[in-house]
Amino acid sequence: MTAITLKGLTKRFGATTAVDSVDLSITSGQLFFLLGPSGCGKTTLLRMIAGFIEPTAGSIHFDERNVTGLPPNKRNTGMVFQSYALWPHMTVLDNVAYGLKVRKITAAERSGRVMKALDTVRMGDYVKRKPNELSGGQQQRVALARALVIEPTVLLLDEPLSNLDAKLRLEMRSEIRRICKATGITTVYVTHDQKEALSMADSVAVLREGRTVQIGPPRTLYDRPASRFVADFLGETNFLAAVVAGAEEGMVTLETPAGLLHSTAGVAKTPQGGNVTCSIRPEALSVTESGSGRNCLHGKRLQTTYLGEIAQHLIELADGSSVKVLQLNPSHLDQPGEEMHLQVDPDDVVILAD
């Protein structure tokens, strides 16, 4: 297993800076995600790690080895592309064996390693088939086996599930995580899909305009976003403008146009006064009957989207602003205009840095 360290990694294309002074430390054996919108620099960053793109500045280290100037074939990385890049005229067996042939591995050893890789991705029964005889998910497994068979120290995945339908994506998420954790290979995975990152990653770096804006475990990023951008990018949230009215004993009091709120989230970074923005996830707001007690908001229901096990309510608050509320096992499905009372735990009222 190999740790990866990026120091001040930068890539400029003319006047455009695609990656801007990125510092990252990826632990050995970790499944690490680079997450962000299109054009944020995540694929450029991955390709610099692979050796396909030369950095403008900075360095890349695998353990203590500086690999910044090494070509791809000297880094011992396995790459899985978005397009799979399988040879259409070759069988599954030959596709997976190709990298070993290039490395002049003996036929006897090659055979054992190919079958081990195919068994790892549960494709051992498909060795004689060609890519056009396989489903999208099966082709993705073959591409993964081809990357694993060379026994890389680092595995790189560039949006590997984007060409699959929704059901296959769900299946392959758990499969890729199972394979990466079973093999213990340090894995860097690029995606713009928040659900993929939240459900699969050990750690995530959220990128924006070539820079990392927050790094941490998925739950930390979701529950404690450091900025409005991260809160908004990682799922739905409600933003409320507020003024800090006071802070004591680990709790901040916030005055909002919709009512008084208290927060115990991110108190250490909260200013003693002034304007702030707070983030409240739709699932953190619960529908109550009485509307009394701490952290209550009141409003009327504008509309409801019924989704079976949950309903998504749009509630207009007293100040005219609106919030989304997710209700499990919904009971409030009456006509719009119903008065509704909401409550939120202080730990779910997150005060943002910007």
C-alpha positions in Angstrom: 0.0 0.0 0.0 1.1 3.5 -0.9 0.5 7.0 0.6 0.1 9.9 -1.8 1.2 13.4 -1.1 0.6 16.4 -3.3 2.6 19.6 -2.5 1.6 22.9 -4.2 0.4 21.0 -7.3 -0.4 23.5 -10.0 -1.4 23.2 -13.7 -1.8 26.1 -16.1 -3.0 25.9 -19.7 -1.9 29.3 -21.1 -3.7 32.0 -19.0 -6.1 29.4 -17.5 -5.2 27.8 -14.1 -6.9 24.4 -14.0 -5.3 23.3 -10.7 -4.1 25.9 -8.2 -1.6 25.0 -5.5 -3.3 21.9 -4.2 -1.9 20.2 -1.1 -3.3 16.7 -0.3 -2.3 13.8 1.9 -3.9 10.5 1.0 -3.4 7.7 3.5 -2.2 4.3 2.4 -5.1 2.0 1.5 -7.6 4.9 1.5 -10.5 5.3 -0.9 -10.2 9.0 -1.6 -12.6 11.0 -3.7 -12.0 14.2 -5.7 -15.4 15.8 -5.9 -16.6 18.9 -7.6 -18.6 20.4 -10.5 -17.5 20.3 -14.1 -14.4 22.4 -14.8 -13.2 22.4 -11.2 -9.9 20.7 -12.1 -10.5 17.2 -10.6 -9.7 15.2 -13.8 -6.6 17.3 -14.5 -5.5 16.6 -10.9 -6.0 12.8 -11.4 -4.1 12.8 -14.7 -1.2 14.6 -13.1 -1.1 11.8 -10.4 -1.2 9.3 -13.3 1.6 11.0 -15.2 -0.5 11.9 -18.3 -0.2 15.6 -17.6 3.0 17.4 -16.5 2.5 19.8 -13.6 3.4 23.5 -14.0 4.5 23.6 -10.4 4.5 21.5 -7.3 5.3 17.8 -6.7 3.7 14.3 -6.4 5.1 11.8 -3.9 4.2 8.1 -3.6 5.4 7.3 -0.1 8.8 8.9 0.1 9.4 8.7 -3.7 9.1 11.8 -5.8 7.3 10.7 -9.0 6.6 14.1 -10.4 8.9 13.7 -13.4 8.3 10.0 -14.0 6.3 8.7 -17.1 3.1 6.8 -16.4 4.7 3.4 -17.0 7.2 4.0 -14.2 4.6 4.9 -11.5 2.9 1.5 -11.2 -0.6 3.0 -11.3 -3.7 1.3 -12.6 -6.2 3.6 -14.5 -9.9 3.0 -15.1 -11.4 5.4 -17.7 -14.9 6.7 -18.1 -15.2 5.1 -21.5 -13.8 1.7 -20.3 -11.3 1.7 -23.3 -11.6 -2.1 -23.9 -10.3 -3.6 -27.1 -13.4 -4.7 -29.0 -11.7 -7.4 -31.0 -10.3 -9.1 -27.9 -11.9 -11.5 -25.4 -12.3 -10.6 -21.8 -9.3 -12.8 -21.0 -7.1 -11.1 -23.6 -8.2 -7.6 -22.5 -7.2 -8.2 -18.9 -4.0 -10.0 -19.9 -2.8 -7.2 -22.2 -1.0 -5.2 -19.6 0.9 -8.3 -18.4 2.0 -9.1 -22.0 3.4 -5.6 -22.4 5.3 -6.2 -19.2 6.6 -9.5 -20.6 5.1 -11.6 -17.7 5.4 -15.3 -18.4 2.3 -17.2 -19.7 2.1 -19.3 -16.6 2.1 -16.4 -14.2 -0.1 -14.3 -16.5 -2.8 -16.9 -16.5 -3.0 -17.1 -12.7 -3.0 -13.3 -12.3 -5.7 -12.8 -14.9 -8.1 -15.3 -13.3 -7.4 -13.9 -9.9 -8.3 -10.4 -11.1 -11.4 -11.6 -12.9 -12.5 -13.6 -9.9 -12.0 -10.5 -7.7 -14.5 -8.5 -9.9 -16.8 -11.6 -10.3 -16.2 -12.0 -14.0 -14.4 -15.3 -14.0 -17.2 -17.0 -16.0 -17.0 -14.5 -18.9 -13.4 -15.0 -20.1 -14.4 -16.0 -23.7 -16.8 -13.2 -24.3 -16.0 -10.0 -26.2 -16.9 -6.5 -24.9 -19.9 -6.1 -27.1 -21.4 -9.3 -25.6 -21.3 -7.7 -22.1 -23.6 -5.2 -20.2 -22.2 -1.8 -19.2 -21.7 -3.0 -15.7 -19.8 -6.1 -16.8 -17.6 -4.0 -19.1 -16.8 -1.8 -16.1 -15.8 -4.8 -14.1 -13.5 -6.0 -16.9 -11.9 -2.5 -17.0 -11.4 -2.7 -13.3 -9.8 -6.2 -13.5 -7.4 -4.9 -16.2 -6.3 -2.2 -13.9 -5.9 -4.6 -10.9 -4.1 -7.4 -12.7 -0.8 -5.4 -13.0 -0.9 -5.2 -9.2 -0.6 -1.4 -9.0 0.3 0.5 -5.8 -2.2 3.2 -6.7 -5.6 2.8 -8.5 -7.1 5.8 -10.3 -10.7 6.0 -11.3 -12.0 8.7 -13.7 -15.8 8.9 -13.3 -16.1 5.2 -13.9 -19.9 4.9 -13.4 -21.1 7.9 -15.4 -22.1 5.8 -18.4 -24.2 3.3 -16.4 -27.9 3.5 -15.7 -29.1 4.4 -12.2 -29.6 0.8 -11.0 -26.2 -0.4 -12.3 -24.5 2.7 -10.7 -26.0 1.7 -7.3 -24.8 -1.9 -7.7 -21.3 -0.9 -8.9 -20.8 1.6 -6.0 -20.8 -1.2 -3.4 -18.8 -3.5 -5.7 -16.0 -1.0 -6.3 -15.8 -0.2 -2.6 -15.7 -3.9 -1.8 -12.9 -4.5 -4.3 -10.8 -1.5 -3.2 -11.0 -2.4 0.5 -10.4 -6.1 -0.2 -7.2 -5.4 -2.2 -6.0 -2.6 0.1 -4.9 -0.5 -2.9 -4.8 3.3 -2.3 -7.5 4.6 -4.6 -8.2 8.0 -6.0 -11.7 8.4 -7.5 -12.9 11.4 -9.5 -16.7 12.2 -9.7 -19.2 15.0 -9.8 -21.8 12.8 -8.2 -22.3 13.7 -4.6 -24.1 10.4 -3.8 -21.2 8.4 -5.0 -18.8 10.3 -2.8 -21.0 10.2 0.3 -21.7 6.4 -0.1 -18.3 5.1 -1.0 -15.4 7.4 0.2 -13.2 7.2 3.2 -12.3 10.8 2.6 -13.4 13.5 0.2 -11.7 16.6 -1.2 -14.3 19.1 -2.6 -12.8 21.2 -5.4 -13.8 24.6 -6.8 -12.1 26.5 -9.5 -8.9 24.4 -9.1 -8.6 24.7 -5.4 -9.6 22.4 -2.5 -12.3 24.1 -0.4 -12.8 21.3 2.2 -11.4 17.9 2.9 -12.7 15.3 5.3 -14.9 12.2 5.8 -18.2 12.2 4.0 -20.3 12.7 7.1 -18.2 15.6 8.3 -18.6 17.4 5.0 -22.3 16.8 4.9 -23.0 17.6 8.6 -20.4 20.4 9.0 -19.9 22.1 5.7 -17.3 24.9 6.0 -18.9 27.2 3.4 -22.1 27.9 1.5 -20.6 26.3 -1.6 -20.0 22.9 0.1 -23.3 22.9 1.9 -25.1 23.6 -1.4 -23.1 21.2 -3.4 -23.5 18.2 -1.1 -27.2 17.7 -1.3 -30.1 20.0 -0.6 -30.1 22.6 2.2 -32.0 25.7 3.4 -30.0 28.9 3.9 -31.3 31.4 6.4 -29.8 34.9 6.9 -29.1 35.5 10.6 -27.5 37.9 13.1 -25.4 36.6 16.0 -27.2 37.8 19.1 -25.0 36.1 21.6 -22.8 33.1 22.4 -22.3 31.2 25.7 -21.8 27.7 27.1 -21.3 26.2 23.6 -24.4 27.7 22.1 -24.9 30.6 19.7 -28.2 32.5 19.6 -29.2 33.7 16.2 -31.9 36.2 15.2 -33.5 35.4 11.9 -36.4 37.1 10.1 -38.4 33.9 10.7 -37.7 33.6 14.4 -35.0 32.9 17.0 -32.7 29.9 16.5 -29.9 28.4 18.6 -26.9 26.5 17.2 -24.3 24.2 18.7 -22.7 23.5 15.4 -19.4 25.2 14.6 -19.5 27.4 17.6 -15.7 27.8 17.9 -15.6 29.6 14.5 -18.6 31.8 15.0 -18.1 35.6 15.2 -19.3 37.3 18.4 -21.7 39.4 16.4 -22.7 40.5 12.9 -24.4 38.9 9.9 -24.0 35.2 9.2 -25.7 32.5 7.1 -26.9 29.2 8.6 -27.6 26.0 6.8 -30.4 23.6 7.8 -30.8 20.3 5.9 -34.5 19.5 4.9 -34.4 16.2 6.8 -33.3 18.1 10.0 -36.5 20.0 10.1 -39.3 18.0 11.8 -43.0 18.7 11.6 -44.5 19.2 15.1 -48.1 19.6 16.4 -47.7 22.3 19.0 -45.0 24.5 17.6 -43.7 25.4 21.1 -40.2 25.0 22.6 -36.7 25.9 21.4 -35.8 26.3 17.7 -39.4 26.4 16.3 -40.3 28.0 13.0 -43.9 28.6 11.8 -45.4 28.9 8.3 -47.9 27.6 5.8 -47.5 24.8 3.4 -47.2 25.9 -0.2 -46.9 22.5 -1.9 -46.1 18.9 -1.2 -44.3 16.3 -3.4 -45.3 12.8 -2.3 -42.6 10.2 -2.9 -44.0 7.2 -1.1 -42.0 6.7 2.1 -41.2 10.5 2.3 -42.9 13.7 1.3 -41.1 17.0 0.4 -42.9 20.0 1.7 -42.3 23.6 0.7 -43.1 25.8 3.6 -43.5 29.6 3.5 -42.1 31.1 6.8 -43.4 34.2 8.6 -41.0 36.5 6.8 -42.0 35.3 3.3 -39.0 33.1 2.7 -39.4 29.4 2.2 -37.8 26.2 3.3 -37.9 22.6 2.2 -38.8 19.9 4.7 -38.5 16.1 4.3 -41.0 14.1 6.3 -40.7 10.4 6.7 -43.9 8.4 6.6 -45.8 11.6 5.7 -49.2 12.4 7.2 -49.5 16.1 6.1 -50.9 15.7 2.6 -53.8 18.1 2.7 -54.4 21.1 0.5 -51.9 23.9 0.3 -52.3 26.7 2.9 -52.2 24.4 6.0 -50.4 26.0 9.0 -47.3 24.0 9.9 -44.9 24.1 12.8 -41.3 23.0 12.4 -38.5 22.3 14.9 -34.8 21.7 14.5 -32.1 20.5 16.8 -29.5 23.1 17.6 -26.8 20.7 16.4 -28.3 20.8 12.9 -28.2 24.6 12.6 -24.8 25.0 10.9 -23.3 28.5 10.9 -21.3 28.9 7.7 -18.0 30.8 7.2 -19.2 32.4 4.1 
